[in-house]
């Protein structure tokens, strides 16, 4: 089942072209990595999918409700020094104008605890968010996104500022969630392409789609299009170490 169909999408900030003729289909069982250079349009594409930016030209068709889309932004805008618990952070996923004044129901609290359990953080539910490690906090933010029972989860640089062990744990968690949820990750972490993602979208104004089962292994620097996926494939898995290509 196709969850999202993007057709002939163009976008510009003022007079600067950011995305040109982007076409992409995201399926319900996909684990899609969106990669590309800084300023290439990755985050802009994510915001267009989320409806945070207006569509200027082209179409984005969604076969899911807005409430079925989970989002974990790169910057959570949460002051970790603020005295708030992991459970309270997850409950924020239920916030509406009504809830701010009347609190949360027993069902919502139960849902939040279930979400924390899904990400292995239930035992830390009463811990202050500032007392958790970077990887633990990211698990809490993922739990918050799970509160809406999403069919697709979009994550922007989910392992930024997390140590190597924490990064691996986050991707292992996403791999497990992918058994029932479509996962879309914007990332500079190229190791996920070989270890976790099923498909890759390379975005640098235009979009080139790669199925990791079909990536060509023989590639030359004279090709018209050479991106990280082809380069990694040419080098082979054994050349990937500590998120760097050697």
N, C-alpha and C positions, 0 to 999 in steps of 0.2 A: 504494500500500500504506500502511495506517495503522500507524505505529510505536507510537503512544501514544494511548489513548482515556481521557479523564477525564470522569467522569459524577457529577453531583450531589455535588461535593466541598465539604465544610465543614471548617473548622479554627479552633480558638481556643487562645490562650495563657491558661491559667487561666480567667478569666471574660470575657476580651476576644475578641470575634469578629474574626478576621483574614480568612478567606475564607468566602464564602457562595454555595452553589449554583453552583460553577464547573464549566463544561462546555467541553471543548476536545479537538479531534482534531489530532494532529500527523502529517503524512504524510512519507514517506521522502525526498521531494525539496524539502521546505519550507525556507525561510529565514524564520523567525518571530522578530519583535521583540516582546519583552514590555516594555511601558511602563506608567507610572502614577506617582502621587505617592509620596513617601517615606512608608513605613509602610502603603502600600496593599496589601501582600501579595505583591509580585513575588518577592522572595527566598524567602519561605516556600513559594510554589508551586514554585519551582525545587528546593528541598530535599525537598519531598514527592515530586516526580518522581524525584529521585535516590535516594529511600529513606532520606534522612538524618533525616527526621521521620516519626513513625508516622501512618498514616491513621486519622482519628477517625470520619469519616462520609463515605460515598461510595466511589467506586472509581477506581483508576488501573490500567488494563490495558496491559501492555507486550508487544508482539510481537517483542521483542528480548531477548537475554541481558544480564545486568548488565555483563558484560565488553565489550559492544558499545556502551556509553555512555561517551563521553569528557566530562570535566568540567574547566573552567578557572575556578577560584574567583576572586573579586575580590581577596581577600587570600591570597597564596600561603603566608604564614607562613614564608617563606624569608629568612634573614638574608643580604642581598646582600654583606655584608662577610666572610661565611664563604668560605674558599678552595676553591670548588667550580667546576668547569668547566661549560660549557653541555651538553656530552655527558653529564656525570654527573647533571645535573639531569634530562635527558630519560630517562636510564636508571632514575631513580626511579619512572618510570611502570611499571616491571616489578617493583617491590618486592613481596615477600611475606616471610613469616617465614623461609622457607627461604633466599631470596636474600640476606638480610642477612648470613648467615654464610658462604655459599658463592660469592658473587660472581655475575657475569653470564656467560652463554654467548656464544659467537661470534655466534650468530643474533640474540641480544638486542642486542648491540653494533651489528650490521649494521642491525637494525630501527631503532635510535635514530639512526644516521647517515642512514638513508633518511628518517626523519621530519624531521630537521634540514634535509635537502635540500629536502623538500616546502615548508618555510616559508622557504627562502632563507637558512638559517643554517649550512649545513654547514661553510663556510670559517671559522666562528667556534667550531667544536666544542671547541677546546682553550682558548678564552678564558675567563677567570674571569667568573662571572655578574655580579660587581660592576663589571666594566669595560665592560659593555654599556649601551646607552641603554635607556630605558624601553620603547620600541617593540620593540627587539631582544629584551629579556628576555621580553616578552609573546609573541613568536614562539617563543621557546624553551619557554615554558609550554604553548603550543598544540601544539608538537612532542611534548611529554611526553604530552599527552592522545591524540595520534595513535598512540602506541605500542600501544594496545589494538586498533588497526584498527576504530575505532568506526563504527557506522552513523548515530549521532546525536551531536552535540557541543553541550553546554550551556555557555554562557559568561556569567559574572556581571560586568557592567560591564568589558568587556575593554579599553576605551580610557581608563579612569580614570587621571589623572596622566600622560597621554602627550600630546605636542605635536600640533598639527593635522596636520602631515605624517605623523607616526607613526600617528595615528588612521586616516587615509585608507589607509595601507599595510596596516593590520590588516584593515580591512573589505574591501579588494581581495583580500587573502589568503583571507578567509572566503568571499568570492564565488567564488573559484576552487575552494576545498574543497567548496563547495555543489554542484559538478558531480557529486560522488560521495557526499557526506555531508549529512545533514539538519543544519541549523544553527539553534540557538535561542539568542538573545541577550537578556539583560536589560540595558537601557540607558536612560540619560537623554539620549542623543545623538539628537535628533529628526531630524537630517539623514539618518540611515540609513533612515528610513521611506520617503523619496522616492528614495533612490539605491541601496539594496541589498536591503531586506527585500521578501518577496513577500506576507507577511501580518503582521498586527499584532494582539496581544492587549493590550487596555487593562485593567489590573487595579487596582481600587480597592474591595477586598473582593469585589465581584462582578466578572465578566469579560465584556467586550464584544469580540467578534471582528470584525476588519475585513479584507476582501480589498482590497488596494490598487487593484485594477482596478475595484472597485465602490463605492468611497467617494464619497458625494455631495459635490458641489462647492458647493451652495447650502445654507448652514446659518445659523441665527440663534441669538443668545444666549438666546432664550426656549425653546429645545429642552430637553426633559427630560434628555437626555444629550448633553453636549458635552465631548469629550475632545480631546487634542492632535492626533490624526489628522484629525478633521473640521476643526479650526481651521487646521491646515497646508494642508489641501486647499482650504479656502475662500480662504486668502491666496494660494495658488499657489506653485509652486517658486521663482519669482523673488524671493519675499519671505524666503527662507532665506539667512542669511549668518552665517558664523562660529558656527554652532550656536545662534543666537538668532533669535527671531521678531521682526521689526520691523513 
